[in-house]
Amino acid sequence: MEIIDRGLGWLGRVLLTAGLIVGVVIPPMLLKLINQLYRQHQLTAWQITLAGVYLLIFVILALAATALMRHYTGNYQSENLQYHDWQIIGMAYLTILIFEGGFQFINQLLYHQNQTQNNAAIKNLMAGSPLSLWLMALSAVFLTPIVEELVFRGVLTNLFFQQEWLKVGLSGIVFGSLHSSSTLPSFLIYVTMGLVLAIVYRLTRKIRAAIALHFVINSLAITIMLLH
């Protein structure tokens, strides 16, 4: 999967990618605003409006990232996942669980934290209001895997660098940096997750594979949060 030069310079690619990344961090800010309105007993209409904007941002980001990815790969058709792809996804998920467990053990041992700062922030958002709870659960399981994989794998690994290890490394580091972390082990949890997701995408050449893996990761995480 080689980068196809479509006439957009390096600076242009950086600016477009930065715009997508900024878009990714906007939805959590909207949830905070919804929670603030809920605590102040503001009009429900404003909360519903913000919820609509929240969902619209995901749609816009998905469409923009898909267009940019297809523009640079020249691939306008999505292939279905085959048995071999699911094997890769399964092995990747097991790898993530092993590394996450190891880093979480170190985090607990050295910093006495039983969860990452990112997970704590998600819990706080979900606890802020009933609307935020449902929006976060819906987006984390269904929308976030699509958008984040399109941006961090579909765009980042196709618009920059020729070497595969640099593509994967860039994707993992940027992905990890955008997840809240207060310690090095918790930061490494998300970097490793980003690296594995990028490897899955580059191995299968199918963005659907990375989305499927991300869906499994987030589904389990959200389920655990809701049960607790």
SEBALO-7198 format. One record per residue (C-alpha): chain; residue number from 0; residue in one letter; x, y, z. Coordinates in steps of 0.2 Angstrom, whole numbers, plus 5000, padded with zeros to 4 digits. Last residue first. Layout:
# SEBALO-7198
  kette   nr  rest    xx    yy    zz
      A  NUM     a     X     Y     Z
...
This chain:
# SEBALO-7198
  kette   nr  rest    xx    yy    zz
      A  227     h  4904  4993  5190
      A  226     l  4894  4984  5177
      A  225     l  4894  4999  5166
      A  224     m  4913  5001  5166
      A  223     i  4916  4983  5162
      A  222     t  4904  4984  5148
      A  221     i  4913  5000  5142
      A  220     a  4930  4991  5142
      A  219     l  4924  4975  5133
      A  218     s  4915  4985  5119
      A  217     n  4930  4996  5117
      A  216     i  4942  4982  5114
      A  215     v  4930  4973  5103
      A  214     f  4926  4988  5092
      A  213     h  4944  4992  5091
      A  212     l  4948  4975  5084
      A  211     a  4933  4977  5071
      A  210     i  4939  4994  5066
      A  209     a  4957  4988  5063
      A  208     a  4950  4974  5052
      A  207     r  4938  4985  5043
      A  206     i  4953  4996  5038
      A  205     k  4959  4982  5027
      A  204     r  4977  4980  5021
      A  203     t  4977  4965  5032
      A  202     l  4995  4967  5038
      A  201     r  4995  4986  5038
      A  200     y  4979  4987  5047
      A  199     v  4983  4974  5060
      A  198     i  5000  4983  5063
      A  197     a  4991  4999  5065
      A  196     l  4980  4992  5078
      A  195     v  4995  4984  5087
      A  194     l  5004  5001  5087
      A  193     g  4989  5010  5094
      A  192     m  4986  4998  5108
      A  191     t  5005  4998  5112
      A  190     v  5004  5017  5113
      A  189     y  4988  5016  5123
      A  188     i  4996  5005  5137
      A  187     l  5012  5014  5136
      A  186     f  5004  5030  5142
      A  185     s  4997  5020  5157
      A  184     p  5014  5013  5161
      A  183     l  5022  5031  5159
      A  182     t  5010  5039  5172
      A  181     s  4997  5052  5171
      A  180     s  4989  5047  5155
      A  179     s  4974  5054  5145
      A  178     h  4973  5047  5127
      A  177     l  4978  5058  5113
      A  176     s  4997  5054  5116
      A  175     g  4994  5036  5113
      A  174     f  4986  5038  5096
      A  173     v  5000  5050  5091
      A  172     i  5013  5037  5097
      A  171     g  5005  5022  5089
      A  170     s  5001  5030  5072
      A  169     l  5018  5037  5071
      A  168     g  5026  5021  5075
      A  167     v  5016  5011  5063
      A  166     k  5020  5022  5048
      A  165     l  5038  5023  5054
      A  164     w  5040  5004  5054
      A  163     e  5032  5003  5037
      A  162     q  5044  5014  5029
      A  161     q  5037  5026  5016
      A  160     f  5033  5041  5027
      A  159     f  5016  5050  5030
      A  158     l  4999  5051  5021
      A  157     n  4995  5032  5022
      A  156     t  4999  5027  5040
      A  155     l  4991  5043  5047
      A  154     v  4975  5043  5036
      A  153     g  4968  5025  5037
      A  152     r  4977  5021  5054
      A  151     f  4975  5036  5066
      A  150     v  4960  5045  5056
      A  149     l  4950  5030  5049
      A  148     e  4954  5020  5064
      A  147     e  4948  5034  5076
      A  146     v  4932  5037  5067
      A  145     i  4926  5019  5065
      A  144     p  4931  5013  5083
      A  143     t  4924  5030  5090
      A  142     l  4907  5027  5082
      A  141     f  4901  5010  5088
      A  140     v  4907  5005  5105
      A  139     a  4913  5022  5112
      A  138     s  4900  5032  5103
      A  137     l  4885  5022  5110
      A  136     a  4892  5021  5127
      A  135     m  4897  5039  5127
      A  134     l  4880  5045  5121
      A  133     w  4870  5034  5133
      A  132     l  4880  5040  5148
      A  131     s  4880  5058  5142
      A  130     l  4862  5058  5141
      A  129     p  4859  5051  5158
      A  128     s  4871  5064  5166
      A  127     g  4888  5067  5173
      A  126     a  4892  5048  5177
      A  125     m  4897  5044  5159
      A  124     l  4909  5059  5158
      A  123     n  4916  5054  5175
      A  122     k  4918  5036  5169
      A  121     i  4927  5042  5153
      A  120     a  4939  5053  5163
      A  119     a  4943  5038  5175
      A  118     n  4947  5027  5159
      A  117     n  4959  5040  5152
      A  116     q  4967  5042  5169
      A  115     t  4971  5024  5169
      A  114     q  4964  5012  5182
      A  113     n  4970  5003  5197
      A  112     q  4983  5017  5201
      A  111     h  4995  5013  5215
      A  110     y  5010  5022  5206
      A  109     l  5023  5009  5206
      A  108     l  5014  4993  5209
      A  107     q  4997  4998  5201
      A  106     n  5006  5005  5186
      A  105     i  5017  4990  5184
      A  104     f  5002  4979  5185
      A  103     q  4993  4990  5172
      A  102     f  5008  4989  5161
      A  101     g  5008  4970  5161
      A  100     g  4989  4968  5159
      A   99     e  4989  4980  5145
      A   98     f  5003  4970  5137
      A   97     i  4995  4954  5138
      A   96     l  4977  4960  5133
      A   95     i  4985  4969  5118
      A   94     t  4993  4953  5112
      A   93     l  4977  4943  5114
      A   92     y  4968  4956  5104
      A   91     a  4981  4955  5090
      A   90     m  4980  4937  5090
      A   89     g  4961  4937  5088
      A   88     i  4962  4951  5074
      A   87     i  4975  4941  5065
      A   86     q  4964  4926  5065
      A   85     w  4950  4937  5060
      A   84     d  4959  4942  5044
      A   83     h  4964  4924  5040
      A   82     y  4945  4920  5040
      A   81     q  4941  4934  5028
      A   80     l  4935  4952  5031
      A   79     n  4926  4960  5017
      A   78     e  4935  4972  5006
      A   77     s  4931  4990  5005
      A   76     q  4932  4998  4987
      A   75     y  4939  5015  4983
      A   74     n  4958  5011  4985
      A   73     g  4968  5025  4977
      A   72     t  4978  5025  4993
      A   71     y  4980  5044  4995
      A   70     h  4962  5049  4989
      A   69     r  4954  5034  4998
      A   68     m  4962  5039  5014
      A   67     l  4957  5057  5012
      A   66     a  4939  5053  5007
      A   65     t  4937  5041  5022
      A   64     a  4945  5054  5034
      A   63     a  4932  5067  5028
      A   62     l  4917  5055  5029
      A   61     a  4921  5048  5046
      A   60     l  4925  5065  5053
      A   59     i  4909  5073  5047
      A   58     v  4899  5058  5054
      A   57     f  4907  5059  5071
      A   56     i  4905  5078  5071
      A   55     l  4886  5075  5068
      A   54     l  4884  5064  5083
      A   53     y  4891  5077  5095
      A   52     v  4881  5091  5086
      A   51     g  4865  5081  5089
      A   50     a  4869  5079  5107
      A   49     l  4873  5097  5108
      A   48     t  4855  5101  5102
      A   47     i  4848  5088  5114
      A   46     q  4857  5096  5128
      A   45     w  4851  5114  5123
      A   44     a  4833  5108  5121
      A   43     t  4834  5101  5139
      A   42     l  4834  5118  5145
      A   41     q  4847  5121  5159
      A   40     h  4846  5112  5176
      A   39     q  4863  5118  5181
      A   38     r  4869  5100  5183
      A   37     y  4862  5095  5166
      A   36     l  4870  5110  5158
      A   35     q  4887  5106  5165
      A   34     n  4885  5088  5160
      A   33     i  4880  5093  5142
      A   32     l  4896  5104  5142
      A   31     k  4907  5090  5147
      A   30     l  4899  5079  5134
      A   29     l  4903  5093  5121
      A   28     m  4922  5092  5127
      A   27     p  4922  5074  5124
      A   26     p  4916  5076  5106
      A   25     i  4929  5089  5102
      A   24     v  4945  5078  5104
      A   23     v  4942  5069  5087
      A   22     g  4939  5085  5077
      A   21     v  4957  5091  5083
      A   20     i  4964  5075  5076
      A   19     l  4955  5078  5059
      A   18     g  4961  5096  5058
      A   17     a  4979  5090  5062
      A   16     t  4978  5077  5048
      A   15     l  4973  5091  5036
      A   14     l  4986  5103  5042
      A   13     v  5000  5089  5041
      A   12     r  4994  5084  5023
      A   11     g  4995  5102  5017
      A   10     l  5012  5104  5025
      A    9     w  5019  5089  5016
      A    8     g  5012  5094  4999
      A    7     l  4996  5089  4991
      A    6     g  4998  5084  4972
      A    5     r  4989  5067  4973
      A    4     d  5005  5058  4976
      A    3     i  5000  5040  4979
      A    2     i  5007  5033  4995
      A    1     e  5011  5014  4994
      A    0     m  5000  5000  5000
